[in-house]
Amino acid sequence: MTKDFDGVKVFSETKHLERNGIGDKVTAWKMEHARSIEVVETIVQQSSDQQFHCLSIVLFYKNK
């Protein structure tokens, strides 16, 4: 993992329909901040238990 970053943005969803749209949320956020930040690392993680499945996308970014 990179150690040179200014901030972190976390996207996390547990419901099926929301998990399916998480990529659109990430893309919209990145486009909204494209002029002011540069994403330097991305971590995608899935976790689950007997009832729930969670998808998380973590963006590490530097200010431009």
C-alpha positions in Angstrom: 0.0 0.0 0.0 1.2 3.5 -0.8 2.1 5.7 2.1 2.0 9.0 0.2 -1.6 10.1 0.2 -3.6 13.0 1.5 -7.0 11.4 2.0 -9.2 8.3 1.9 -12.7 7.8 0.5 -14.6 4.6 1.4 -17.6 3.2 -0.5 -19.3 0.3 1.2 -22.6 -1.5 0.4 -24.3 -4.6 1.9 -27.6 -4.7 -0.1 -27.6 -6.5 -3.4 -29.0 -3.7 -5.6 -26.6 -1.1 -4.0 -23.6 -3.4 -4.4 -24.5 -3.6 -8.1 -24.4 0.2 -8.4 -21.3 0.8 -6.3 -19.1 1.2 -9.4 -21.3 4.0 -10.6 -21.0 5.8 -7.3 -17.2 5.5 -7.4 -17.1 6.8 -10.9 -19.4 9.7 -10.2 -17.3 10.7 -7.1 -14.0 10.5 -9.1 -15.4 12.6 -11.9 -16.7 15.2 -9.4 -13.2 15.5 -7.9 -11.1 14.9 -11.0 -9.6 18.4 -11.0 -8.6 18.4 -7.4 -7.4 14.9 -6.6 -5.5 12.0 -8.0 -6.3 8.5 -6.9 -3.0 6.8 -6.1 -4.3 3.4 -4.9 -7.5 1.4 -4.8 -8.4 -1.5 -2.6 -11.5 -3.7 -3.3 -12.6 -6.0 -0.5 -15.5 -8.4 -0.1 -16.6 -9.8 3.2 -19.5 -11.9 4.3 -21.2 -13.7 7.2 -24.2 -16.1 7.1 -26.6 -13.3 6.3 -24.8 -10.4 4.7 -22.3 -9.7 2.0 -20.4 -6.4 2.1 -18.4 -4.9 -0.8 -16.0 -2.1 0.0 -14.0 0.0 -2.4 -11.3 2.2 -0.7 -9.7 5.0 -2.7 -6.4 6.6 -1.5 -5.8 10.0 -3.1 -3.5 12.9 -3.3 -4.5 16.5 -3.7 -3.4 18.1 -6.9 
